[in-house]
Amino acid sequence: MIRMRNIALGAVALALFSVLPIEAQPGGSGGGRGGFGRGGGMSPDQVFGLLAFDDKFNITGKQLLELRDSLKPLSIEQREAMAGMFSGDVDFQAVRETMREMQMEMRAKLMGALKETLDEEQLETLKGHMKEQQERRRNFGGGRGPRSGGGRGSGDSGGF
């Protein structure tokens, strides 16, 4: 059991570190309005990490391995799509619509993979968590536009 947990933790660490290059790129998964990150939902890597490390989901070792196997192809697909979209000259207006479509498609695939592995209670807990995070982003501003007040110089989001 300890060995399986160590393997799972190693897989989670690898998945989380593989997201870093995407997060560091301008216009990547966390920056835009329609991205897969903070502005537009959770990536497969983020969902996997959340389920693996948060005890409130009660994920078993077997479920964790199944999730890894089903979410890994989605993560690769997402990274390849993002890399292709932001290589060369970028027409951000065209990308925005493509991102919206990709986000809806990826969310459907992600939820399908989760439904195959998680039980109803785990799925409802995850949906509740995601909805709560969405509300927090909405109340905080979600990285959209300038922020007012707060004493950070001009009050814009540049200090973040």
C-alpha positions as CSV (number, residue, x, y, z in Angstrom):
1,M,0.0,0.0,0.0
2,I,2.8,2.4,0.8
3,R,4.5,1.6,-2.5
4,M,1.3,2.4,-4.4
5,R,0.9,5.6,-2.5
6,N,4.5,6.6,-3.3
7,I,4.0,5.8,-7.0
8,A,0.8,7.9,-7.0
9,L,2.5,10.8,-5.3
10,G,5.3,10.6,-7.8
11,A,2.8,10.7,-10.6
12,V,1.0,13.6,-9.1
13,A,4.3,15.5,-8.7
14,L,5.2,14.8,-12.3
15,A,1.8,15.9,-13.5
16,L,2.0,19.2,-11.5
17,F,5.5,20.0,-12.7
18,S,4.5,19.3,-16.3
19,V,2.0,22.2,-16.0
20,L,4.6,24.7,-15.0
21,P,5.9,25.5,-18.5
22,I,2.4,26.2,-19.7
23,E,1.6,28.4,-16.8
24,A,4.8,30.4,-17.4
25,Q,3.9,31.3,-21.0
26,P,2.0,34.5,-21.7
27,G,-1.5,33.8,-22.7
28,G,-1.2,30.2,-21.3
29,S,-3.7,28.3,-19.3
30,G,-4.0,30.7,-16.4
31,G,-3.9,34.1,-18.0
32,G,-6.8,34.5,-20.5
33,R,-10.5,34.8,-20.0
34,G,-11.2,31.6,-21.9
35,G,-8.2,29.6,-20.8
36,F,-8.2,26.2,-19.1
37,G,-6.7,27.5,-15.9
38,R,-7.9,30.0,-13.4
39,G,-10.2,31.9,-15.8
40,G,-12.0,29.0,-17.4
41,G,-12.0,25.9,-15.3
42,M,-9.5,23.3,-14.2
43,S,-7.1,21.4,-16.3
44,P,-6.9,17.6,-16.1
45,D,-3.6,18.0,-14.2
46,Q,-5.2,20.3,-11.7
47,V,-8.2,18.1,-11.2
48,F,-5.9,15.1,-10.7
49,G,-3.8,16.9,-8.1
50,L,-6.8,18.1,-6.3
51,L,-8.4,14.7,-6.1
52,A,-5.1,13.1,-5.1
53,F,-4.2,15.5,-2.3
54,D,-7.5,16.6,-0.8
55,D,-8.9,14.0,1.7
56,K,-12.4,15.3,1.4
57,F,-12.8,13.4,-1.9
58,N,-11.9,10.0,-0.3
59,I,-10.1,8.8,-3.5
60,T,-8.8,5.2,-3.2
61,G,-5.4,4.1,-4.6
62,K,-7.2,2.1,-7.3
63,Q,-9.3,5.2,-8.3
64,L,-6.1,7.3,-8.4
65,L,-4.4,4.9,-10.8
66,E,-7.6,4.8,-13.0
67,L,-7.8,8.6,-13.0
68,R,-4.1,8.9,-13.9
69,D,-4.6,6.6,-16.9
70,S,-7.8,8.4,-18.1
71,L,-6.6,12.0,-17.5
72,K,-3.1,11.7,-18.9
73,P,-4.2,11.6,-22.5
74,L,-6.5,14.6,-21.9
75,S,-3.6,16.5,-20.4
76,I,-1.4,15.7,-23.3
77,E,-4.1,16.7,-25.8
78,Q,-4.6,20.0,-23.9
79,R,-0.9,20.8,-23.9
80,E,-0.5,20.1,-27.6
81,A,-3.5,22.1,-28.5
82,M,-2.3,25.1,-26.4
83,A,1.2,24.9,-27.9
84,G,-0.2,24.8,-31.4
85,M,-2.5,27.7,-30.8
86,F,0.2,30.0,-29.4
87,S,3.0,29.2,-31.8
88,G,3.9,31.8,-34.4
89,D,1.8,34.9,-35.0
90,V,-1.3,34.8,-32.9
91,D,-4.6,36.4,-33.9
92,F,-6.1,36.7,-30.3
93,Q,-9.6,37.3,-31.6
94,A,-9.6,34.0,-33.5
95,V,-7.9,32.2,-30.6
96,R,-10.5,33.4,-28.1
97,E,-13.3,31.6,-30.0
98,T,-11.2,28.5,-30.6
99,M,-10.4,28.5,-26.9
100,R,-14.0,28.7,-25.9
101,E,-14.9,25.7,-28.1
102,M,-11.8,23.7,-26.8
103,Q,-12.7,24.5,-23.3
104,M,-16.3,23.2,-23.6
105,E,-15.0,20.0,-25.4
106,M,-12.3,19.4,-22.8
107,R,-14.7,19.9,-20.0
108,A,-17.0,17.3,-21.5
109,K,-14.2,14.8,-21.9
110,L,-12.9,15.5,-18.4
111,M,-16.3,15.0,-16.8
112,G,-16.8,11.8,-18.8
113,A,-13.5,10.4,-17.5
114,L,-14.4,11.4,-14.0
115,K,-17.8,9.8,-14.2
116,E,-16.2,6.5,-15.2
117,T,-14.0,6.4,-12.0
118,L,-15.6,8.4,-9.2
119,D,-18.8,7.4,-7.3
120,E,-21.7,9.8,-7.2
121,E,-20.8,11.3,-3.8
122,Q,-17.2,12.0,-4.9
123,L,-18.4,13.6,-8.2
124,E,-20.9,15.8,-6.3
125,T,-18.1,16.9,-3.9
126,L,-15.9,17.8,-6.8
127,K,-18.6,19.7,-8.6
128,G,-19.4,21.6,-5.4
129,H,-15.7,22.4,-5.0
130,M,-15.4,23.6,-8.6
131,K,-18.5,25.8,-8.2
132,E,-17.1,27.3,-5.0
133,Q,-13.8,28.1,-6.7
134,Q,-15.7,29.7,-9.6
135,E,-17.6,31.9,-7.1
136,R,-14.3,32.9,-5.4
137,R,-12.8,33.9,-8.7
138,R,-15.9,35.8,-9.7
139,N,-15.9,37.7,-6.3
140,F,-12.2,38.3,-6.5
141,G,-12.3,39.5,-10.1
142,G,-10.9,36.4,-11.7
143,G,-8.0,38.3,-13.2
144,R,-10.3,40.2,-15.5
145,G,-9.5,43.9,-15.9
146,P,-8.0,46.3,-13.4
147,R,-8.6,46.1,-9.7
148,S,-9.4,49.1,-7.7
149,G,-8.2,50.0,-4.2
150,G,-5.9,47.8,-2.2
151,G,-3.0,50.3,-1.9
152,R,-0.8,48.7,-4.6
153,G,0.3,51.8,-6.4
154,S,-2.0,52.5,-9.3
155,G,-4.5,49.8,-8.3
156,D,-4.1,47.8,-11.4
157,S,-3.4,44.1,-11.6
158,G,0.3,44.7,-12.6
159,G,1.4,44.1,-9.0
160,F,0.3,40.5,-9.0
